[in-house]
Amino acid sequence: MIQFFHWYSEGKGKLWKHAKDQAEYLSDLGITSVWFPPAYKATNGENSVGYDSYDLFDLGEFNQKNSIPTKYGTKDDYIDAIKTMKKNNIEVIVDVVLGHKGGGDELEKFKVVKVDENNREKVISGEIEIESYTKFTFPGRGKKYSDFEWNFTCFSGTDYAKGRDSHIYKIKSEYGDDWEEMIDDEKGNYDYLMFNDIEHRNPHVREELNNWAKWYFDETDFDGVRLDALKHISFDFYKEWLTLLRSNSGKNIFAVGEYWAPGYLGLLQKYIEATEGCMSLFDSSLQNNFHTASKEGDSYDLRHIFSETLTEADPLHSVSLVANHDTQPLQDLEAPVEPWFKPIAYALILLREKGYPCIFYPDLYGATYKDYGNDGNEYEIILDKVDGIEELLKARKENAYGVQRDYFEHANCLGWIREGDDEHQGCAVVLSNKDAYEKPMEMGEKYIGKTFYDALGRSEEKVVIREDGWADFPVPAGNVSVWIPE
């Protein structure tokens, strides 16, 4: 899978057209699925990345929020990009943001209580009446596709009150005075994240979101969903939503959720259990291990790179990654992997048996952008294309098959081999975070006498498999080599 965008992707309606143009190239690299950003109208129209969702039924079709297209293009461009991907045997994964809505059309008055931002279970005011933009009528759409109007009963909390300071306000509701149940007690209860927090206990809301999912599938024929901000949404809701989506579409829709909890494998496992395995999760712990290893250099013990990760504990539910739009520099969850380590990290997710790897757009194409840091200063960020990324992808497509044997006995040098299968030759992978090494590994009898070369071009020498099926595979200092048969 490739995440075909980043937080600072160029706007002006260019992304869908760019995606269409790149479909054949991605297919040639072995990419089998593409994750697109939120495709519906958000609070700032064509200037929104998309996670501040406004109208789920507007895929760049209506004049709302001062534009017809979204940041990424028009609905026609979007559908065209999807069709082109599928013609190139690439499945399409759409981004689904069902935790909150922003950019309401009208003010409403209703009762609330203030809660402590660090402990949302703690009420810090008496009951008060506020005015907030919680009514959504979508005047630009004119009730096409849906005549449902959202009002304050569709939300459990908000952060805007006219004439008052920004705060978290818990809405007094017939669906309960408490927040919805979460699997963890972070912030007391982390149901509320931002804008108007959707009240999933409201049966009318659930019905609308289920109807929207069927509509969205019928319009676009997507193959999978990426579910945003699971930490802030009732796990019961998505069990029902995905069951109905799969039933209504007649398709086993792939689902991967974002429950970002680096270093807390137990929480990811708890969420998978609570949702009865109905979705995969991004392996935030492995991403954090990559970040740490890249910072610590040769003092990091590579034998622990998969420790406490979902990819190791439950690979069938793990989507592994090196970076995403939240971890890239200048974002709130910033945890970049240093450039020298990225080829190593990608080898670890692309060429091994476990996990479903996702690559990040800037790592294949590069990216340059400017933004302000937490210190108030503006920075220009240059993210270079990962050295050898295309060769790593091609090695996954052509060589990463069959039995895997690990050689993880050294703190600074890991290796493994893939034997291949009836249709594919195998490979040998060696990586180091310190010195140059030669790793003795067994390729097997069928490779005796065969010559291997480094597909990444790190080494000009050749390796010949000995009569016992073994060979010594070199790797340069602080790098990775992928050895494949000539």
C-alpha positions in Angstrom: 0.0 0.0 0.0 1.1 3.6 -0.6 -0.2 6.6 1.3 -0.6 8.8 -1.8 -0.4 12.2 0.0 1.2 14.0 3.0 0.0 16.8 5.2 1.5 19.4 2.9 0.6 17.9 -0.5 0.1 20.6 -3.2 -3.4 21.9 -3.5 -5.1 23.6 -6.4 -6.9 20.4 -7.4 -3.9 18.5 -8.7 -3.6 15.3 -6.6 -6.3 13.2 -8.3 -4.9 14.0 -11.7 -1.4 13.2 -10.5 -2.6 9.9 -9.1 -4.2 9.0 -12.4 -0.9 9.7 -14.2 1.1 7.6 -11.7 -1.1 4.5 -11.7 0.9 2.5 -14.2 4.2 3.4 -12.5 2.9 2.3 -9.1 1.6 -0.9 -10.6 5.0 -1.6 -12.2 6.7 -1.2 -8.7 4.4 -3.8 -7.3 2.0 -1.4 -5.4 -1.3 -3.2 -5.0 -3.3 -0.6 -3.1 -3.4 3.1 -2.7 -4.7 5.1 0.3 -6.2 8.4 -0.8 -6.8 11.4 1.6 -10.3 12.4 2.7 -12.1 13.3 -0.5 -15.1 15.2 0.8 -15.6 18.9 1.5 -14.0 20.2 4.7 -14.3 23.4 6.7 -11.8 25.4 4.6 -12.9 24.1 1.2 -10.1 23.7 -1.3 -7.6 24.8 1.5 -8.3 21.9 3.9 -6.3 18.7 4.1 -9.6 17.0 4.8 -9.6 15.9 8.4 -11.9 18.8 9.4 -14.8 17.2 7.6 -17.9 19.2 6.8 -20.1 17.5 4.2 -19.4 13.8 3.5 -21.7 13.8 0.5 -19.7 16.5 -1.3 -16.8 14.9 -3.1 -15.9 18.1 -4.9 -19.3 18.6 -6.6 -21.0 21.5 -4.9 -20.1 25.1 -4.3 -19.6 24.9 -0.5 -17.0 26.5 1.7 -16.1 28.9 -1.1 -15.1 26.2 -3.6 -16.4 23.4 -5.8 -13.3 21.2 -5.8 -11.6 20.0 -2.6 -7.9 20.6 -2.2 -7.3 17.5 -4.3 -9.7 18.2 -7.2 -13.3 17.6 -8.4 -15.5 14.6 -8.0 -15.0 13.8 -11.6 -11.2 13.9 -11.2 -11.6 11.6 -8.1 -13.7 9.0 -9.8 -11.4 9.1 -12.8 -8.3 8.5 -10.6 -10.1 5.5 -8.9 -11.1 3.9 -12.2 -7.5 4.3 -13.5 -6.0 2.7 -10.4 -8.4 -0.2 -10.6 -7.6 -0.7 -14.3 -3.9 -1.0 -13.2 -4.9 -3.7 -10.6 -4.5 -1.3 -7.7 -7.1 -1.3 -5.0 -8.3 2.0 -3.6 -8.5 2.7 0.2 -10.5 5.7 1.1 -10.0 7.9 4.2 -13.0 7.9 6.6 -13.4 10.6 9.2 -16.4 10.0 11.3 -15.4 11.3 14.7 -16.2 15.0 14.3 -17.7 17.6 12.0 -16.6 21.2 11.5 -17.9 24.3 9.7 -21.5 24.2 10.8 -24.0 26.4 8.9 -26.1 27.9 11.7 -25.9 28.7 15.4 -28.0 26.8 17.9 -28.7 27.3 21.6 -28.4 24.4 24.0 -27.2 23.3 27.5 -23.7 22.2 28.3 -21.2 21.8 31.1 -17.5 22.7 30.9 -15.0 19.8 31.5 -11.4 19.8 32.4 -9.3 19.5 29.2 -6.9 17.1 30.9 -9.6 15.0 32.5 -12.8 15.1 30.5 -14.6 13.2 33.2 -14.2 16.2 35.5 -17.0 18.8 35.3 -15.7 22.3 36.2 -18.9 24.4 35.8 -22.6 24.3 36.4 -25.0 23.9 33.6 -24.9 26.8 31.1 -26.5 27.7 27.8 -24.3 28.4 24.8 -24.6 29.2 21.1 -22.5 27.2 18.7 -22.4 26.2 15.0 -23.8 22.8 15.4 -26.5 23.0 12.7 -25.5 21.6 9.4 -28.0 22.1 6.5 -25.5 22.0 3.6 -27.3 24.7 1.5 -24.9 24.3 -1.4 -25.9 20.7 -1.9 -29.7 21.3 -1.7 -30.5 18.0 -0.1 -29.1 16.0 -3.0 -28.1 12.4 -1.9 -29.4 13.0 1.6 -31.9 15.4 3.3 -30.5 14.7 6.8 -29.7 17.8 8.8 -27.3 17.7 11.7 -28.1 19.6 15.0 -26.7 19.7 18.5 -28.4 16.4 19.4 -26.0 14.7 16.9 -23.0 15.8 19.0 -21.6 15.0 22.4 -19.3 18.0 22.7 -18.0 21.1 21.1 -15.1 23.6 21.6 -16.8 26.7 20.4 -19.3 28.9 22.2 -20.2 32.3 20.8 -18.9 35.1 23.0 -17.0 32.7 25.3 -13.4 31.4 25.4 -12.6 28.2 23.5 -13.1 25.2 25.8 -14.4 21.7 25.8 -18.2 21.8 26.4 -20.0 18.5 27.1 -23.5 18.7 25.6 -26.4 17.7 27.8 -28.0 14.9 25.9 -30.8 12.3 26.1 -28.2 9.7 25.1 -26.2 10.0 28.3 -24.5 12.6 30.5 -21.2 10.7 30.1 -18.9 10.5 27.1 -19.1 7.3 25.0 -17.1 4.3 26.3 -13.5 4.1 25.2 -11.0 1.3 25.8 -8.5 3.4 27.7 -8.7 6.2 30.4 -6.3 8.7 28.7 -7.5 12.2 29.4 -10.1 10.5 31.7 -12.1 9.8 28.6 -10.7 10.7 25.1 -14.0 10.7 23.2 -13.7 14.4 22.5 -10.9 15.4 20.0 -12.0 18.5 18.2 -14.8 20.6 16.5 -18.2 19.1 17.1 -17.8 15.5 18.4 -20.2 13.1 16.8 -22.7 11.3 19.1 -22.6 7.8 17.8 -25.3 6.7 20.4 -27.8 8.7 18.5 -29.7 6.1 16.3 -30.4 8.7 13.6 -26.7 9.6 13.3 -25.8 5.9 13.0 -28.4 5.4 10.3 -27.1 8.4 8.4 -23.5 7.3 8.6 -24.4 3.8 7.5 -26.4 5.2 4.6 -23.5 7.4 3.6 -21.1 4.5 3.6 -23.4 2.6 1.1 -23.7 5.7 -1.0 -20.0 6.3 -1.0 -19.3 2.7 -2.0 -21.9 2.9 -4.8 -20.4 6.2 -6.1 -16.8 5.1 -6.1 -16.5 1.3 -5.8 -13.7 1.6 -3.2 -11.9 -1.6 -1.9 -10.9 -0.5 1.6 -11.2 2.1 4.3 -8.7 3.9 6.5 -10.5 4.8 9.7 -9.3 8.1 11.3 -8.7 8.7 15.1 -10.1 5.5 16.5 -9.0 6.5 20.0 -11.8 9.0 20.0 -14.7 6.9 18.6 -16.8 4.2 20.2 -15.4 0.8 19.3 -19.0 -0.6 19.1 -19.9 1.9 16.4 -17.3 0.6 13.9 -18.2 -3.0 14.5 -21.7 -2.2 13.4 -20.6 0.2 10.6 -18.1 -2.2 9.0 -20.5 -5.1 9.2 -23.2 -3.2 7.4 -20.8 -1.8 4.8 -19.5 -5.2 4.0 -23.1 -6.6 3.8 -24.4 -3.6 1.7 -21.4 -3.7 -0.7 -21.3 -7.5 -1.1 -17.6 -7.1 -0.7 -15.1 -8.0 2.0 -14.0 -4.4 2.5 -10.5 -4.1 3.9 -10.2 -1.8 7.0 -7.2 -0.4 8.7 -7.7 1.9 11.7 -5.5 4.6 13.2 -5.2 4.0 16.9 -2.0 5.9 17.6 -0.4 4.5 20.8 3.4 4.1 20.2 4.9 1.9 22.9 1.5 0.6 24.1 1.1 -2.7 22.2 -1.4 -3.8 24.9 -3.8 -1.0 23.8 -3.7 -2.1 20.2 -4.4 -5.7 21.1 -7.2 -4.6 23.5 -8.8 -2.6 20.6 -8.5 -5.5 18.2 -10.2 -7.8 20.8 -12.9 -5.2 21.5 -13.7 -4.9 17.8 -13.6 -8.7 17.4 -10.8 -8.4 14.8 -13.0 -6.6 12.2 -10.1 -4.3 11.2 -6.3 -4.0 11.1 -4.4 -1.3 12.9 -1.3 0.7 12.0 1.7 -0.5 14.0 2.5 2.8 15.7 5.0 0.9 18.1 7.1 -0.3 15.2 7.1 3.2 13.6 8.3 4.5 17.0 11.0 1.9 17.2 12.3 3.0 13.8 12.3 6.6 14.9 14.3 5.7 18.1 16.7 3.4 16.3 17.5 6.1 13.7 18.2 8.6 16.5 20.3 6.3 18.7 22.5 5.0 15.8 24.9 2.2 16.6 23.9 2.2 20.3 20.5 0.7 19.4 20.3 -3.0 19.6 18.7 -4.1 16.3 17.6 -7.4 17.8 14.8 -5.5 19.6 13.5 -3.7 16.6 10.3 -5.7 16.6 9.9 -5.8 20.4 6.5 -4.9 21.6 5.1 -4.3 18.1 1.9 -5.4 16.5 3.8 -6.8 13.5 5.5 -9.3 15.8 2.5 -10.0 18.1 -0.4 -10.1 15.6 0.9 -9.7 12.0 -2.5 -10.6 10.5 -3.9 -7.3 12.0 -0.8 -5.2 11.5 -0.2 -2.5 8.8 3.5 -1.5 9.1 4.9 1.9 8.2 7.9 4.1 8.4 6.2 7.4 8.3 2.8 9.1 7.7 1.3 12.6 7.6 1.1 12.8 11.4 4.7 11.8 12.1 6.3 13.9 9.4 8.3 17.0 10.6 6.3 19.9 12.0 3.3 17.8 12.8 1.9 17.2 16.3 2.9 13.6 16.5 6.3 14.3 14.8 8.5 11.2 15.0 10.6 11.3 11.8 12.9 8.4 10.9 16.4 9.8 10.0 17.2 9.5 6.3 20.2 7.1 6.8 17.9 4.6 8.5 14.9 4.7 6.1 16.3 2.2 3.6 16.9 -0.2 6.6 13.3 0.4 7.9 11.7 -0.2 4.5 13.7 -3.4 4.1 12.3 -4.5 7.5 8.7 -3.9 6.4 8.9 -4.8 2.7 11.0 -7.9 2.5 9.8 -10.0 5.5 6.8 -12.3 6.0 4.9 -10.4 8.7 2.7 -7.3 8.4 1.1 -5.4 5.5 3.5 -2.6 4.6 2.5 0.9 3.8 5.0 3.4 2.1 4.7 7.1 2.5 4.4 9.4 -0.5 7.4 11.6 0.2 9.6 8.5 0.6 8.9 7.6 -3.0 8.6 11.0 -4.6 10.3 13.5 -2.2 8.6 16.6 -0.8 9.5 20.2 0.1 7.3 22.4 2.3 7.3 25.3 4.9 5.4 25.6 8.2 5.8 27.0 11.6 7.3 25.0 14.5 6.1 25.0 18.1 8.7 27.7 18.8 6.9 30.1 16.4 9.7 30.0 13.8 9.1 29.1 10.2 11.1 26.2 8.8 11.6 24.8 5.3 11.5 21.0 5.3 13.1 18.9 2.5 12.2 15.2 2.5 14.4 13.4 -0.1 13.2 10.3 -1.8 14.5 7.2 0.1 17.7 5.9 -1.4 16.9 2.6 -3.1 13.1 2.6 -2.5 12.3 1.5 -6.0 14.7 -1.4 -5.8 13.3 -2.4 -2.5 9.8 -2.4 -3.9 10.8 -4.4 -6.9 12.6 -6.9 -4.6 9.4 -7.3 -2.7 7.5 -7.9 -6.0 9.9 -10.3 -7.4 11.9 -12.0 -4.6 10.3 -11.7 -1.2 8.6 -15.1 -1.2 8.8 -18.5 0.6 10.4 -19.7 3.8 12.1 -17.0 5.9 15.2 -17.8 8.0 16.4 -15.1 10.4 20.0 -14.4 11.5 19.3 -11.9 14.3 22.2 -12.9 16.6 24.2 -9.6 16.3 23.1 -6.3 18.0 24.3 -4.2 15.1 23.8 -6.5 12.1 20.6 -8.4 11.1 20.1 -10.7 8.2 17.4 -13.0 6.8 16.8 -15.0 3.7 13.7 -15.8 1.7 13.9 -19.1 -0.2 11.5 -18.1 -2.9 8.8 -20.4 -4.3 7.9 -22.3 -7.5 7.5 -19.0 -9.4 10.0 -16.6 -7.8 13.7 -16.6 -6.9 14.5 -15.7 -3.3 16.7 -13.1 -1.8 19.1 -12.5 1.1 18.9 -9.2 3.1 21.6 -7.8 5.4 21.5 -4.6 7.4 23.8 -2.8 9.7 23.6 0.3 12.0 27.3 0.3 12.7 30.2 -1.2 10.8 30.5 -3.1 7.5 29.8 -6.8 8.0 29.7 -10.1 6.2 26.7 -12.2 7.4 26.9 -16.0 6.9 23.5 -17.2 5.9 22.0 -20.3 4.3 20.2 -19.9 1.0 19.6 -23.6 0.5 20.6 -26.4 -1.8 18.7 -25.2 -4.9 21.0 -22.1 -5.0 24.3 -24.0 -4.8 26.7 -22.5 -7.3 24.5 -19.6 -8.2 25.8 -16.0 -8.2 24.0 -13.2 -6.3 24.4 -9.5 -6.7 23.3 -6.5 -4.6 20.1 -5.2 -6.1 20.6 -1.9 -4.3 24.1 -1.4 -5.8 25.7 -0.9 -2.4 28.3 -3.5 -3.2 30.0 -4.2 -6.6 31.2 -7.7 -5.6 29.3 -10.9 -6.3 28.5 -13.7 -3.9 28.5 -17.4 -5.0 26.6 -19.9 -2.9 28.9 -22.6 -1.6 28.3 -26.4 -1.9 26.7 -26.4 1.6 24.1 -23.9 0.5 25.7 -21.1 2.6 27.4 -17.8 1.6 28.8 -14.7 3.3 26.7 -11.7 2.4 28.3 -8.3 2.8 26.7 -5.0 3.9 28.3 -1.5 4.1 28.4 0.4 7.4 25.0 1.9 8.4 23.2 0.5 5.4 21.2 -2.4 3.8 22.0 -4.8 1.0 19.5 -7.0 -0.8 21.2 -9.9 -2.6 19.3 -11.6 -5.4 20.3 -14.3 -8.0 21.7 -13.2 -11.4 
